[in-house]
Amino acid sequence: MLNAVNFVPGDIIRVHQKIKEGEKTRIQIFEGVVLKIKGREGNKSFTVRKMVGDVGIERIFPVNTPNVEKVEVKSHLKDKVRRSKLYYLRKKK
């Protein structure tokens, strides 16, 4: 579970998520660009988008879930971000 959100839309982050397969658990890393942060306090979630080949994959992570182990901020986008919701990145190649 995350205590605070230390990133903003436009950051490239790595989300470490616990995955349970049968009786085993493992950590899966999802790396991509933060498109949006939504909600307040206990109801906060964020959307991360990554490209695999020509296909874009988006995942929504709630902040207060015990499945999110940690979030690492890797870097920022090259361009200066002036919006809170980066939906225009969906159309970019």
Number of C-alpha atoms within 10 A of each C-alpha: 14 15 8 9 13 9 17 18 21 25 19 22 22 20 20 18 20 16 13 11 8 6 5 7 10 11 14 14 16 16 19 21 25 26 25 19 21 15 11 8 11 9 10 14 18 18 18 24 21 16 14 8 6 7 9 12 12 17 13 15 17 20 21 16 12 12 17 20 15 15 19 13 15 13 13 17 12 8 7 8 14 9 12 13 16 15 11 9 12 13 7 6 8
